Amino acid sequence: MTVDAGALGRPRVWLPVVAGVGVAVALGVYGRLHDPAGTSGFAAFLRLQDTKVWLATTVAVLAVVQLVSALTLYGKLPSTGWTPALHRWSGRLAVLVSLPVAVHCLYALGFRGDNPRALAHSLLGCLFYGAFVAKMLLLSRPGEGRAWALPLAGGLVLTAVAGLWLTSSFWFFTTIGPGW
């Protein structure tokens, strides 16, 4: 019995994808099944929301840095010696800054589907962390599949961040105001 060499490489790509999907689904299920804690009051909620939208805006700016540095790493823009470090550290910082926002969203608000914006935001939040997990796992796996899977995962992360920003910070800025 012979084994196709391509079949051996598939788990290198699909196992990270399955892990990412598992994270996305687990976050969605947790957010949907637990009782949201809510907030303590309208004034406190607005101050917290101001903080969250500015943290989310910081993540969006860092995502743009990620895009430009990725284009540089893939040879689409001129490169510098510090581009790989910029890409790694801006990504790490983006995920770190996103965590308090995500924890509050999941704990206080849960997975919401009561209106299209909230549903899209909830789905995009799950997509972001699922795609991020898949991307990080793909980085540790050499092989041919990585050549297309890694940019795809990065593109999904970027798309999710853009959608999250539009359904949260942009909505907040245009509906309530920037909070300064």
N, C-alpha and C positions, 0 to 999 in steps of 0.2 A: 504494500500500500504506500503510495506516495502522497506527500502533503504539499499543497500549493504554497510556495514561499510567501505569496501575498496574504494567504489566510493566516500565516503566523504573525504578520505585522498588524493585522486588524485589531487585536486586543490592545496593542500599544496606543491606538487612537480611541477606540470605543470604550475602553474601561474608564478613562478620564471623563468621557462624555456621559457615561452612565452614572458616574459619581456626581457629576455636576447636576444632572437631572434629578438625582436622589436628593441633593441638597435643596434644589429649588422646590421640589414637591414637599419635602419635610418642612421647610419654612412656611409654605402655603397652608399645609395641613395644620401645623401648630397655630399659625395666625388665625385660621378659621375656627378651630375647635376650642381654643381657650377663651375665657371671658375677659374681654378687654378691660383694663383697669380704669380707663378714662382719665380725666384730669381733675385737678382740685378746684379750679375756678376760672372764669373767663379771663381775668387780668393775668393770672399766672400762666394760663394757656397761651395768650398772645406773646408774652415774653419768651416762653419756651419755643413757640412757633418761630419767632424772630431768630432765635439761635439756630433752630433747625434749618431754616431756609438759607441762612448765611453759611452754615456748614455744608449744606447741599450745593450751594453755589461754589464753594471752595472745591468740592469734589468735581464739579463740572469743569472748572478751570484746570484742575489737575488732569482731567480726562483729555482736554485739548492738548496739554503738554504730552500726555501719553501718545496721542495721535501723531503729533509732529515728530516726536522722537522715534516712534515706530516707523514712520515713513522714512526717516533718516537711516534707521537700522536696516531697512529693506532696500536702501539705495535709491529711493525716489527723491530724496533731498540731500544736499551736501552734508557730510558727516564731520563730527568733531571727535576728539578722543574721549570726551566726557559724556557723549550721548548715551552709551549703555548704562552708565551710573545714573544719569538723569532719568532714564526710562524706569529703571528698577526703583529708585527712591520716590519718584513722583507717584508710581503705582502703589507702593507701600503706604505712602502718606495718604493717598486717596482712600484706600480701604480703611485705614486707621480712623480718618476723619468721618467716614461713612458709618462706622459702628455705633456711635451714640444715637445717631438719627435712626438707624435701622432697629436698634433695641427699643427705643421709645415707640416707634411706629408699630412694631410687633406687639409689645407689651401693653401699651396704652390704647391702641386703636385696633389692632388685629388685622386680619385680611378682610377688606371691605369690598362689597359689591353693590352697595346701595345706590350708586350713580356711576355713570361711565368713567368719569375721571378717577374716582377712587378705585374702581375695578382695574383700570389700566395701570394705575400707580402700584397697586398690590401685586399685579402680575409682573410688572417690570422690576419691582424689588426682588421678587423671587428669581427672575431671570438673571439679574445682576450677580447675585451671590452664586447661583448655579454656574453661570458662565465663568465667573472668576475662579471657582474651584476647578473647573475643567481646564482653564488656561494654565493654572499653576501646576496641575498634574501633567499636562502636556509638555511643559518645560523640562520635566525630568525624564522624558521618554524620547530617545533618539529614534530616527526612522523617517521613511518617506512620507507617511501620513501626516507627520507633524508640519510639513511644508505648507499644507493647505489648512489643517485643523487649527494651528496656532493663530494665524491671522483671522480665521473665522471666529474663534473664541474671543479674541481681542476686539473684533468688530461687534460682537454681541454685547460685550461688556460696555463698549462705548455707546452703542445704541440704547442699551438699558439706562445708562447714566443720563443721556440726553433726554430720553422719555421721562425718567424720574424727575429731572430738573423741570421739564415743561409741565408736568402734572403736579408739581409741588411748589417750588420756589417761584417759577414764572407765574403760576396761578395766584400765589400769595401776593407777589409784588403787584400784579395787575388788579387784584380784587381788594386787598386790604392796604397795601402800601409797603414800602421797604423797611419801615420800622425805625427810622432815625429821625 
